[in-house]
Amino acid sequence: MPSSLARRAGPDACPGVRSVWTAADGGLARVRIPGGRISAADLRLLAEAAEELGNGTLELTLRANVQIRGLPPGAEHQLAARLRMGGLLPSDSHDRVRNIVASPLSGLLGGRDVGPLVVALDEAICAAPRLAALPGRFLFAVDDGTGDVASLDADVGLLAGDDGYELLLGGHDVGRVMAEAAACAAVAAAEAFLAERAAQACSAWRLRELVAGPARVAARVREAVGLAEPAGAARGLPDPPAPVGPGALRQADGDYAVVIAFPEGRLSAPAARRLAAAANPRHGLRVTPWRSVVLPGLEAPVEPIVEGVGQ
């Protein structure tokens, strides 16, 4: 077996809301934000929790999640209760495995909006009891066809095409599914990973750590769902575009999407509240895997409103 498997003897200590990581400055909780999409009200909820329970700062992660740190012992119980009531913790058992990145500009500049698929995939993950056993590092990616998040080393990827989605396993194109079956196919792939991991009697955290992982998992998925073999040679991944940079973009509908970068990934609770206040309540905000935030659906560029937001 690959030598990397030898490093997986210990427990998977990836933090969540209910299972925090003990750091030098206190407990660190990671709040999963599937697809990076969050409402203004939920961002205010996180800012309030960071102030009242943690050190007053939110951190943006490279998987478009949000961390709260500086939690005293036991504060994770209060945090979980707050987030559960706010809808940010829909499943205690699946807290750490709701790892979904999605194209942050999807549907704004034209093309397909993968937001509904992200919601369907998140619900399908939480509804599958076996997936609670996924490692906290197992990653799903939902790409609108631009290749921006398909390039982020996801275990299971869905890459939009003209007639559905390419299913990517460890970055390998293994077949196509119709849009309405995409969430089911991704869940089947995750369940196949767990089954193959058990068959190989290993403690792999990522699909690529399995012996012949993509091929073996793909074979199991074909038995579970309708997965069309790639026609001819599998299509290579598109060259990823440059990460979403700061500034204003004109949307296809004439509104603006404003991207604000946080190079170190940190924003204070007051800054988070200013972001929430600047957002269009109907469209919310989108956290990107590049430590930036997109405010879509604005009538005009909004940089002056949020000047100094990262302070």
C-alpha positions in Angstrom: 0.0 0.0 0.0 1.1 3.6 -0.4 3.5 4.7 2.3 1.1 7.6 3.0 -1.3 5.2 4.7 1.3 4.7 7.5 0.6 8.2 8.6 -3.0 7.5 9.2 -2.7 5.5 12.4 -3.9 8.3 14.7 -7.4 9.7 15.0 -8.8 12.3 12.6 -8.7 15.4 14.8 -10.1 17.8 12.2 -12.2 20.4 14.2 -15.9 21.0 14.0 -18.4 22.9 16.1 -19.0 20.2 18.6 -15.4 18.9 18.5 -13.0 21.7 18.9 -9.2 21.8 18.4 -7.2 22.9 21.4 -4.8 25.6 20.4 -2.5 27.8 22.3 -5.1 30.6 22.5 -8.0 28.3 23.4 -10.5 26.1 21.5 -10.8 26.4 17.7 -14.2 25.6 16.2 -14.7 25.2 12.4 -18.1 26.1 11.1 -18.9 24.4 7.8 -20.5 26.7 5.2 -21.3 24.4 2.3 -20.5 26.1 -1.0 -19.4 29.2 0.9 -22.9 30.6 0.8 -24.1 32.4 3.9 -26.9 34.8 4.7 -26.3 38.2 6.2 -28.2 37.1 9.3 -26.0 34.0 9.7 -22.8 36.1 9.3 -24.1 38.4 12.1 -24.7 35.3 14.2 -21.1 34.1 13.8 -19.8 37.6 14.6 -21.8 37.7 17.8 -20.6 34.2 18.8 -17.0 35.2 18.1 -17.4 38.2 20.4 -19.3 36.6 23.2 -17.7 33.2 23.2 -14.3 33.5 21.5 -11.6 36.1 20.8 -13.8 38.4 18.7 -12.3 37.4 15.3 -13.5 35.2 12.5 -11.1 33.3 10.2 -11.8 32.3 6.6 -10.3 28.9 5.6 -9.1 27.6 2.3 -12.2 25.5 2.1 -14.5 28.5 2.4 -15.4 27.7 5.9 -15.3 30.0 9.0 -13.4 29.4 12.2 -14.0 30.8 15.7 -11.1 30.6 18.0 -10.2 31.5 21.6 -13.0 29.5 23.0 -12.8 28.6 26.8 -13.4 25.0 27.9 -17.1 24.1 27.5 -17.9 27.1 25.2 -18.4 24.7 22.3 -21.7 23.6 23.8 -23.0 27.1 23.8 -21.7 27.7 20.3 -23.4 24.5 19.0 -26.7 25.5 20.6 -26.6 29.0 18.9 -25.6 27.6 15.5 -28.2 24.8 15.7 -31.0 27.3 16.4 -29.7 29.5 13.5 -29.6 26.6 11.0 -25.8 26.5 10.7 -25.6 23.1 12.4 -28.3 21.0 10.7 -26.7 17.7 11.8 -24.7 17.0 14.9 -23.5 13.6 13.6 -22.4 15.0 10.2 -20.9 18.3 11.5 -17.3 17.7 10.3 -18.1 16.0 7.0 -20.2 18.8 5.3 -17.1 19.9 3.3 -18.3 21.3 0.1 -16.6 24.0 -2.0 -18.3 25.5 -4.9 -17.6 28.0 -7.7 -18.1 31.4 -5.9 -19.2 33.4 -9.0 -21.5 30.6 -10.2 -24.6 32.1 -11.9 -23.5 35.7 -11.6 -21.6 36.2 -14.8 -23.8 33.9 -16.9 -23.8 30.1 -17.0 -25.1 27.6 -14.5 -25.8 28.4 -10.9 -24.7 25.4 -8.8 -26.2 26.8 -5.7 -29.3 24.5 -5.8 -27.0 21.5 -6.3 -24.9 22.5 -3.3 -28.0 22.6 -1.1 -29.2 19.2 -2.5 -25.7 17.6 -1.9 -25.5 19.0 1.7 -29.0 17.6 2.5 -28.1 14.2 0.9 -24.9 14.0 2.9 -26.7 14.7 6.2 -29.4 12.2 5.2 -26.9 9.3 4.7 -26.1 7.8 8.1 -23.0 6.0 6.9 -21.4 9.3 5.8 -21.0 10.4 9.4 -17.9 8.1 9.3 -16.2 10.2 6.6 -12.9 11.7 7.6 -13.1 15.4 8.4 -10.7 16.1 5.5 -12.8 14.4 2.8 -13.7 17.1 0.3 -16.5 17.6 -2.2 -16.3 20.2 -5.0 -19.2 21.5 -7.2 -17.8 23.4 -10.2 -19.8 25.5 -12.6 -17.6 24.4 -15.5 -14.9 27.1 -15.2 -12.5 24.7 -13.4 -12.0 27.1 -10.5 -12.8 24.6 -7.7 -12.3 21.4 -9.7 -8.6 22.1 -9.3 -8.7 22.2 -5.5 -7.8 18.5 -4.9 -11.3 17.4 -4.0 -12.0 13.7 -3.3 -15.4 13.9 -5.1 -16.0 16.6 -7.7 -18.9 17.5 -9.9 -17.9 19.5 -13.0 -20.8 21.1 -14.9 -21.0 20.4 -18.7 -23.6 20.9 -21.4 -25.7 17.9 -20.4 -25.1 17.3 -16.8 -22.0 16.8 -14.7 -18.7 15.0 -15.0 -18.0 13.0 -11.9 -14.4 13.5 -10.7 -12.8 11.1 -8.3 -9.4 12.3 -7.0 -9.3 14.6 -10.0 -10.0 11.8 -12.5 -13.0 12.0 -14.8 -14.8 8.7 -14.4 -18.1 9.4 -16.1 -21.2 11.6 -16.5 -24.4 12.0 -14.6 -27.5 14.0 -15.4 -28.0 17.1 -13.2 -30.9 15.6 -11.3 -28.7 12.6 -10.3 -25.5 14.5 -9.4 -26.0 14.8 -5.7 -26.9 11.1 -5.5 -23.8 10.2 -7.5 -21.5 12.2 -5.2 -23.0 10.6 -2.1 -22.6 7.1 -3.7 -19.0 8.0 -4.4 -18.4 8.9 -0.7 -20.1 5.7 0.4 -18.0 3.7 -2.0 -14.9 5.4 -0.6 -15.9 4.1 2.9 -16.6 0.6 1.5 -13.3 0.5 -0.3 -11.4 1.8 2.7 -12.9 -1.0 4.8 -12.1 -3.6 2.1 -8.5 -2.5 2.1 -8.4 -2.4 5.9 -6.7 1.0 6.0 -7.4 4.3 7.7 -7.1 6.5 4.6 -8.4 10.1 5.0 -8.4 11.0 1.3 -9.5 9.0 -1.8 -6.1 9.2 -3.4 -4.6 7.3 -0.5 -6.6 4.2 -1.5 -4.9 1.6 -3.7 -6.3 2.4 -7.2 -8.8 4.6 -5.5 -10.5 6.4 -8.4 -11.0 3.1 -10.4 -12.2 1.0 -7.6 -14.5 3.7 -6.2 -15.9 4.4 -9.8 -16.7 0.7 -10.2 -18.7 0.7 -7.0 -20.5 3.9 -8.1 -21.5 2.3 -11.4 -23.2 -0.4 -9.5 -25.2 2.1 -7.4 -26.2 4.8 -9.8 -26.5 5.5 -13.6 -23.0 6.6 -14.4 -22.2 6.9 -18.1 -18.7 6.0 -19.1 -16.7 8.9 -20.6 -17.2 8.9 -24.4 -13.8 8.2 -25.8 -10.9 9.7 -23.9 -11.9 11.3 -20.7 -12.0 15.1 -20.9 -9.2 16.8 -19.1 -9.9 19.4 -16.5 -10.2 22.9 -17.8 -7.3 25.2 -16.9 -8.4 26.9 -13.7 -9.0 30.7 -13.9 -7.1 33.0 -11.6 -8.5 33.1 -8.1 -11.3 35.6 -7.6 -9.6 38.9 -7.0 -10.8 42.0 -5.2 -12.9 44.6 -7.0 -16.3 45.0 -8.6 -17.7 42.7 -11.4 -20.7 43.5 -13.6 -23.1 40.6 -13.4 -25.1 39.2 -16.3 -28.2 40.8 -15.0 -26.6 44.3 -14.7 -26.1 44.3 -11.0 -22.6 44.2 -9.4 -20.7 41.5 -7.5 -18.1 43.0 -5.2 -15.2 40.9 -4.1 -13.3 41.8 -0.9 -10.1 40.1 0.0 -8.7 39.2 3.4 -5.1 38.1 2.7 -4.6 36.7 6.2 -8.1 35.3 6.4 -9.1 37.2 9.5 -11.9 39.7 10.0 -13.1 41.2 13.3 -16.6 40.9 14.5 -17.4 44.6 13.7 -16.0 44.1 10.2 -18.2 41.0 9.7 -21.2 43.1 10.7 -20.3 45.8 8.2 -20.1 43.1 5.5 -23.5 41.8 6.5 -24.9 45.3 6.4 -23.5 45.9 2.9 -24.9 42.6 1.5 -28.1 42.4 -0.5 -30.4 40.5 1.9 -31.9 38.4 -0.9 -28.5 37.2 -2.2 -26.4 37.0 1.0 -22.6 36.5 0.8 -20.3 33.9 -0.7 -17.1 33.0 1.1 -14.4 31.8 -1.4 -11.6 29.2 -1.0 -9.1 32.1 -1.6 -9.9 34.0 1.7 -12.2 36.5 0.1 -15.9 37.3 0.2 -18.3 38.0 -2.7 -21.3 40.3 -2.2 -23.6 39.6 -5.2 -26.7 41.4 -6.4 -25.6 45.0 -5.5 -27.0 47.9 -7.4 -23.7 49.7 -7.5 -20.0 49.0 -6.5 -19.8 49.2 -2.8 -16.1 49.6 -1.9 -16.6 52.9 -0.1 -19.3 51.4 2.1 -17.0 48.7 3.3 -13.7 50.5 3.3 -11.5 49.2 6.1 -13.7 46.1 6.5 -10.8 43.9 7.1 -9.5 45.9 10.0 
